[in-house]
């Protein structure tokens, strides 16, 4: 049985720090979407405005040929109303014609045992800052493209990323369309509806369902349709090859998620901490900072790593700065506060930076030194011997 696999739009993740930009995790997810779709022989994807933030990079003239050679599916990312904003951007194909054949298809004059399916892509308009594309009115674009496709196809299918009212409007105003498959981001799937001459269907939300449309052609060439939604739950067994790709994809973007979580933790720690790091102190106290970099204090954390004690809270407090006090949290979360830095002895420096003329903590030597250099951990420590090595 011949099959066409179609996507009505929003197949790429578009999460990012601001509109039009995609975060690192979403980039990895999207690269795996292309690999996954390609592995199962997916046929056509409609480029929605939600796909543009990532997809626009694929249509850069310096990238397009290389990427389509690796993944030919990209050439079937279609849109009739996405227009390049610059000359160095490749325009997506407005439509594709797919010819499918099979022994159950009736012999038709001019096409034999085959049927031609014209597939057009449309999306709602959006303003995306810095985008490589501009959005034409989809209702204008369809009037331009539909007559051309109708001449070449036995069945015309429009993949639409439009609201429900606009989807029905599209059908009402364009009776030459046979089928519209729309992604309106609905939580439930409305029943199929015939508007004028057009069968209107809606795709499942977040791939919770698989939409299946079967076309039947009788001996007279008349086409009828039957639609159903298959719930993709635990009852539906995974294809082993597809499951392998999904597992590999999860591993890949989970690593990026972890990296992003650590980066966020670091940023939050820096923003909320009263500690500023020795590097910041060194912007004013240049000579003192240079002296510190030449002491064992400046690489104290390496001692723990060498002994594989870098996660032991009993050891961390004396080999880091501000542990348990709003500074060092862990080497993965806050590596900037590793080692015995200026503030480990002088105290948090944020207030001092904000008011340099104010009072600032002086080192309470030698008493402070003995809190870490005690008999148990530093049996050979002698204040008179070691103090000159770090004095500045």
ABEGO torsion letter per residue (X at the ends): XBBBBBBAEGABBABBABBGBBBAAAAAAAAAAAAAAAAAGBABBBBBAAAAAAAAAAABAAAAAAAAAABAAAAABBBAABBBABAABBBBBABBBBBBBBAABBBBBGAEBBBBBBBBBBBBBBBBBGBABBBBBAAAAAAAAAAAAAAABABBBBBBBBBAAAAAAAAAABAABABBBBBAGBABBBBBBBBEABBBBBBBBGGABBBBBBBBBBAAGBBBBBBBBBBBBAABBBBAAAAAAAAAAAAAAAAAAAAAAAAAAAAAAAAABABAEAAAAAAABAAAAAAAAABAAAAAAAAAAAAGAAABAAAAAAABBGBGAGBBAEAAABAAABEBBAAAAAEBAAAAAABAABBBBBBBOAAAAAAABBAAABAABBAAAAAAAABX
